[in-house]
Amino acid sequence: MTQIESTHRKTLERLNRALDSGTFVDVRRMLNGLPPADVAHLLESSTPKFRHILWQLLDDDNEGEVLNELSDELRIQFLGDMEAAKVAELMEGLEDDDVADILQQLPDRVTWEVLNSMDQQDRARLERVMLYPEDTAGGLMNTDTITIRAPLTLDVVLRYLRRHEEIPAMTDNLIVVNRSDRFIGLLPLRTLLVSDPSATVRDKMVTAVEPIPVTLPDAEVARLFERNDWVSAPVVDEDGRLVGRITIDDVVDVIREDADHSFMSMAGLDEDEDTFAPVFRTAPRRAMWLGINLITAFIAAGVINLFQGTIEKVVALAVLMPIVASMGGIAGTQTLTVLVRGIAMGQVAKNNQNWLINREVLIGLLNGALWALVVAVAASLWFDDWTIGVVIAAALVINLVTAAFTGAVLPLLMTRVNIDPALAGGVVLTTVTDVVGFLSFLGLATLLYA
């Protein structure tokens, strides 16, 4: 743990103790002295009762920035109790993309009331961002940019910058455009500060830079930032005109949300799931996913029921059945995870899909043969029956190869039909490995023990 993390943790612990003791004057003082991200973390780590108290103690000047740091679900809870004029007031000072994200989560009626309460210039800028889906470059961008023209001298540019009280946060480049606002290149600030003031922007600008198309998916934007180590990047429309820029803080949010989505989707949960959400809001969400899993369990149980007679004759089959299904499930999950990650990182394409599938099947075959030998010897010695060793060995090989093939092919097929493999892949894979595992194990046993 770093010294900064340790200091923040101690501050939050002191605030929690003051909150428990009811000394709200101290709570208000400490709460409003924390960075917005820490206040948001405290709210998300508190029970609903304490959340309401903390929000009431927060100064009005801090509410907007704290809202921007909250998860979507918790943000909507707080905004749902506010008047449109209050929401518009909180939006002042936030970047356009953050305001757009917040407004898109509100009912249309409230959104229009908020927009109508803004001045014409702010409303026009915001409506331009809201034209684009939030999971595209247009939804990520903000319109707060500094543009210059190529014929200007660096001395003129410096005098122009000094006329501003401040420049937009995370400005590492000035964006060079022509008279039609079409993107031409970038002038790095580090170049501007050390170059001859009499030189022109055209002499010093960087043109070997591809701007980001406004419709590019946010996952692709994140990969570009990661690959090129960008702090900011210009965004252009279909005609090459500059419409805004994306900064690294927004890209970090995309990466974090994608990671949360992949992790939570494995359990069928939303990435914005509130840890402290009330029982009656959380239970229905989980009940639906449990119902889906129950259907798959009945399918596997139906396969077992087909071989009821064989199980009654050879009781050892009931003891060993879970091994086959479990090994297949783990092997399939390993493959599925590798493929889903590869797809998310843009590493899987048509020219390497077959290679990946073949590799995973071969891995499944090798691991299947290895562990089939181990389990066959163990089962034969355990039950003093070499037949059952042969049965479980063959079933393991079949199921691990099937699991590897399914884990590799499933995310590719789901991606083609626009289904999230992180959300639905695990359920389908579990069903396949259970059904194939039970069918191969009990089917072979029926043949050999008949």
DONU-499444 format. One record per residue (C-alpha): x, y, z; residue in three letters. Coordinates in steps of 0.001 Angstrom, whole numbers, padded with zeros to 6 digits, always signed. Layout:
BEGIN
XYZALA ...
REM end
This chain:
BEGIN
+000000+000000+000000MET +001373+003450-000963THR +001618+006342+001478GLN -001177+008183-000365ILE -003493+005148-000144GLU -002675+004758+003544SER -003472+008426+004236THR -006776+008206+002360HIS -007759+005050+004213ARG -007018+006632+007606LYS -009067+009707+006665THR -012017+007559+005646LEU -011735+005558+008868GLU -011834+008767+010940ARG -014855+009955+009002LEU -016652+006647+009540ASN -015969+006832+013293ARG -017341+010392+013422ALA -020397+009256+011474LEU -021025+006360+013865ASP -020712+008676+016880SER -023172+011187+015422GLY -020794+014189+015423THR -022108+015566+012141PHE -020212+018865+012373VAL -016940+016945+012181ASP -018362+014726+009445VAL -019318+017751+007312ARG -015885+019333+007742ARG -013987+016138+006845MET -016374+015158+004064LEU -016067+018437+002200ASN -012285+018369+002600GLY -011970+015103+000679LEU -011389+014825-003095PRO -014620+014065-005039PRO -013419+010532-005883ALA -012944+009736-002169ASP -016399+011096-001304VAL -017907+008939-004046ALA -016034+005900-002727HIS -017351+006615+000773LEU -020930+006896-000499LEU -020646+003632-002442GLU -019195+001925+000666SER -022027+003016+002954SER -025446+001546+003670THR -028503+003376+002210PRO -029252+005094+005548LYS -025759+006589+005884PHE -025653+007511+002202ARG -028628+009816+002650HIS -027002+011477+005668ILE -023667+011961+003885LEU -025329+013479+000832TRP -027211+015959+002988GLN -023931+017022+004637LEU -022159+017573+001299LEU -021742+021209+000220ASP -023658+022230-002905ASP -020432+023268-004637ASP -019080+019704-004398ASN -022188+017757-005415GLU -021637+017939-009183GLY -018080+016580-009121GLU -019056+013837-006648VAL -021990+012800-008846LEU -019611+012480-011771ASN -017503+009964-009800GLU -020422+007759-008673LEU -021526+004525-010321SER -024449+004845-012735ASP -026951+003172-010423GLU -026158+005295-007385LEU -026012+008464-009467ARG -029511+007849-010789ILE -030792+007327-007237GLN -029581+010761-006148PHE -030649+012542-009332LEU -034104+010975-009234GLY -034972+013046-006149ASP -033872+016392-007636MET -035670+019100-009572GLU -034495+019769-013124ALA -033159+023215-012149ALA -031048+021639-009410LYS -029674+019030-011844VAL -028742+021772-014322ALA -026951+023667-011545GLU -024924+020577-010634LEU -023861+020134-014261MET -022036+023487-014323GLU -018289+023026-014422GLY -018410+019407-015630LEU -017039+018397-019023GLU -019513+017936-021873ASP -019036+014173-022135ASP -019629+013727-018396ASP -022788+015849-018513VAL -024023+013892-021544ALA -023449+010584-019760ASP -025430+011795-016749ILE -028348+013218-018757LEU -028672+010089-020902GLN -029436+008100-017751GLN -032348+010356-016777LEU -035953+010261-018043PRO -036473+012221-021266ASP -038703+014746-019505ARG -036008+015633-016984VAL -033323+015730-019682THR -035259+018265-021765TRP -035990+020395-018701GLU -032283+020467-017870VAL -031327+021355-021456LEU -033917+024137-021592ASN -032544+025637-018385SER -029060+026026-019941MET -027879+028969-022019ASP -027888+028533-025781GLN -024129+028016-026183GLN -023859+025324-023488ASP -026975+023585-024787ARG -025657+023509-028367ALA -022324+022025-027265ARG -024039+019420-025139LEU -026567+018417-027792GLU -023697+017839-030221ARG -022140+015304-027831VAL -025506+013670-027108MET -025986+012928-030805LEU -023592+009999-030477TYR -024030+006754-028503PRO -022154+006794-025199GLU -020087+003732-026209ASP -018511+005500-029206THR -015759+008082-029568ALA -018432+010756-029978GLY -019963+009795-026648GLY -016556+009908-024946LEU -015313+013190-026370MET -015588+016674-024934ASN -015731+019812-027044THR -013333+021862-024919ASP -010441+022141-027381THR -007836+024716-028413ILE -007379+024981-032176THR -004824+026954-034192ILE -004004+027545-037863ARG -000881+026339-039671ALA +000372+029751-041021PRO +000620+031310-037531LEU +003992+031846-035886THR +004694+030228-032544LEU +005009+033674-030964ASP +001420+034478-031983VAL +000252+031130-030602VAL +001946+031810-027251LEU +000344+035248-027008ARG -003016+033677-027873TYR -002633+031109-025087LEU -001716+033788-022541ARG -005069+035449-023152ARG -006759+032423-021563HIS -007177+032263-017803GLU -006484+028536-018069GLU -006299+025866-020746ILE -008390+022649-020739PRO -007154+019910-018444ALA -004808+017337-019969MET -003931+019531-022930THR -000690+018091-024273ASP -001197+019173-027888ASN -002769+022090-029732LEU -004955+020912-032602ILE -004163+022358-036031VAL -007137+022852-038374VAL -007774+024669-041658ASN -010416+027333-042302ARG -013065+024600-042709SER -012154+023102-039312ASP -010709+020013-040968ARG -007993+018336-038933PHE -004435+018845-040216ILE -002097+017875-037375GLY -000951+018480-033804LEU +001466+020936-032238LEU +002860+019399-029010PRO +003140+021869-026150LEU +006660+020633-025415ARG +007630+021643-028983THR +005915+025019-028692LEU +007755+025926-025479LEU +011301+025212-026706VAL +011131+026227-030376SER +012097+029482-032073ASP +009120+031872-031662PRO +009531+033060-035249SER +008934+029544-036622ALA +005475+028757-037969THR +003045+026134-036753VAL +003383+024399-040128ARG +007135+024014-039568ASP +006737+022368-036135LYS +003433+020492-036227MET +003133+016710-036399VAL +001071+015453-039324THR +001708+011698-038975ALA -001260+011398-036631VAL -004550+009737-037486GLU -007532+011362-035728PRO -010202+009165-034161ILE -013436+008730-036173PRO -016431+009916-034174VAL -018233+006577-034607THR -015334+004362-033448LEU -016413+002021-030578PRO -015039+002968-027168ASP -013198-000358-026827ALA -011250+000458-030015GLU -010522+003937-028672VAL -009093+002410-025488ALA -006853+000101-027512ARG -005530+003028-029562LEU -004687+004999-026417PHE -002956+001965-024908GLU -000984+001213-028047ARG +000153+004803-028659ASN +000501+006033-025038ASP -001739+009019-025775TRP -002838+011588-023204VAL -005425+013076-025564SER -006532+012580-029148ALA -008624+014593-031647PRO -011998+013309-032853VAL -013296+014033-036367VAL -016581+013494-038183ASP -017127+011725-041501GLU -015823+014769-043418ASP -012651+015071-041352GLY -013870+018106-039397ARG -012780+018399-035799LEU -015670+017799-033377VAL -013825+017326-030071GLY -011118+015418-028274ARG -010832+012431-025949ILE -008624+012481-022859THR -006979+009647-020979ILE -009229+009978-017908ASP -012249+008994-020000ASP -010337+006082-021516VAL -009394+004806-018052VAL -013119+004790-017205ASP -013812+002695-020318VAL -011104+000170-019394ILE -012402-000078-015821ARG -016020-000483-016951GLU -015066-003196-019457ASP -013169-005070-016738ALA -016116-004750-014344ASP -018468-005924-017062HIS -016412-009038-017836SER -016050-009902-014145PHE -019691-009321-013153MET -021106-010907-016306SER -019670-014275-015303MET -022249-014259-012498ALA -024980-012745-014659GLY -024799-009388-012862LEU -024686-005812-014094ASP -021314-004061-013836GLU -023095-001225-011983ASP -024467-003599-009339GLU -024631-001718-006060ASP -022931-003596-003212THR -025383-002095-000717PHE -028548-002120-002834ALA -031780-003002-000947PRO -032865-006648-000817VAL -036005-006211-002901PHE -034086-004504-005717ARG -031258-007060-005816THR -033234-010296-005404ALA -035241-010078-008682PRO -032083-009443-010709ARG -030363-012509-009340ARG -033533-014632-009480ALA -033689-014365-013281MET -030134-015643-013704TRP -030744-018437-011202LEU -033779-019449-013247GLY -031695-019692-016416ILE -029146-021847-014619ASN -031937-024017-013227LEU -033083-024794-016777ILE -029583-025944-017719THR -029437-028060-014544ALA -032678-029796-015516PHE -031207-030570-018947ILE -028188-032235-017314ALA -030477-034064-014877ALA -032535-035333-017814GLY -029414-036873-019348VAL -028596-038615-016049ILE -032154-039930-015834ASN -031719-041709-019176LEU -029151-043985-017542PHE -030919-044551-014237GLN -030825-048311-014657GLY -027073-048367-015248THR -026431-046180-012182ILE -028545-048519-010014GLU -026453-051504-011139LYS -023075-049741-010766VAL -023317-047342-007825VAL -019707-046203-008333ALA -020871-044288-011416LEU -022817-041861-009199ALA -019672-041214-007175VAL -017461-040527-010205LEU -019913-038562-012385MET -019061-035122-010937PRO -015367-035592-011815ILE -016036-035786-015533VAL -018374-032783-015569ALA -016134-030689-013307SER -012954-031319-015305MET -014739-030435-018528GLY -016178-027259-017015GLY -012781-026036-015831ILE -011045-026824-019133ALA -013806-025087-021090GLY -013718-022025-018848THR -009960-021697-019348GLN -010385-021683-023118THR -013423-019394-023001LEU -011567-016869-020843THR -008566-016787-023178VAL -010765-016248-026251LEU -012987-013610-024639VAL -009894-011688-023525ARG -008352-011994-026994GLY -011540-010688-028605ILE -011748-007801-026125ALA -008149-006823-026909MET -008708-007018-030658GLY -006201-009849-031096GLN -008605-012393-032611VAL -009311-012045-036336ALA -010455-014278-039201LYS -006884-015108-040196ASN -006007-016633-036794ASN -009304-018102-035563GLN -008690-021592-036950ASN -005195-021666-035456TRP -006580-020795-032034LEU -009327-023419-032254ILE -006859-026115-033295ASN -004460-025129-030518ARG -007150-025276-027835GLU -008405-028674-029068VAL -004859-030062-029002LEU -004364-028706-025465ILE -007639-030339-024452GLY -006528-033633-025967LEU -003137-033607-024206LEU -004569-032616-020824ASN -007397-035088-021297GLY -004961-037947-021925ALA -002794-036986-018942LEU -005579-036715-016382TRP -007541-039600-017873ALA -004595-041870-017024LEU -004372-040512-013472VAL -008129-040752-012798VAL -008393-044205-014452ALA -005735-045679-012152VAL -007258-044002-009078ALA -010807-045133-009896ALA -009728-048698-010725SER -007844-049067-007449LEU -010630-047389-005474TRP -013422-049657-006737PHE -011241-052633-007711ASP -012738-052504-011201ASP -010586-051815-014263TRP -013654-051420-016475THR -014768-048323-014649ILE -011237-046939-015064GLY -011474-047355-018834VAL -014933-045743-018885VAL -013953-042624-016951ILE -010683-042248-018883ALA -012472-042267-022231ALA -015189-039924-020938ALA -012592-037460-019643LEU -010784-037310-022981VAL -014056-036816-024856ILE -015300-034112-022490ASN -012049-032139-022297LEU -011692-032075-026081VAL -015353-031051-026424THR -014924-028393-023726ALA -011854-026938-025441ALA -013586-026846-028828PHE -016768-025317-027392THR -014853-022764-025319GLY -012991-021633-028437ALA -015872-021604-030931VAL -018614-020257-028647LEU -017309-016688-028170PRO -016545-016412-031899LEU -020102-017413-032827LEU -021671-015185-030173MET -019635-012196-031296THR -020855-012669-034880ARG -024508-012474-033768VAL -023837-009558-031376ASN -024252-011544-028152ILE -021867-010754-025320ASP -019800-013948-024770PRO -018777-012773-021293ALA -022449-012732-020258LEU -023910-015805-021948ALA -020847-017921-022732GLY -020453-019444-019260GLY -024026-020736-019090VAL -023906-022337-022527VAL -020464-023813-021894LEU -021529-025338-018554THR -024556-026927-020182THR -022458-028436-022986VAL -019757-029839-020693THR -022316-031273-018244ASP -024407-032899-020962VAL -021418-034284-022924VAL -019669-035399-019738GLY -022665-037284-018349PHE -023650-038651-021759LEU -020182-039982-022593SER -019509-041393-019099PHE -022884-043055-018573LEU -023258-044051-022221GLY -019927-045873-022261LEU -020725-047471-018926ALA -024037-048739-020283THR -022267-050316-023260LEU -019529-052011-021211LEU -021705-053125-018294TYR -024647-054310-020354ALA 
REM end
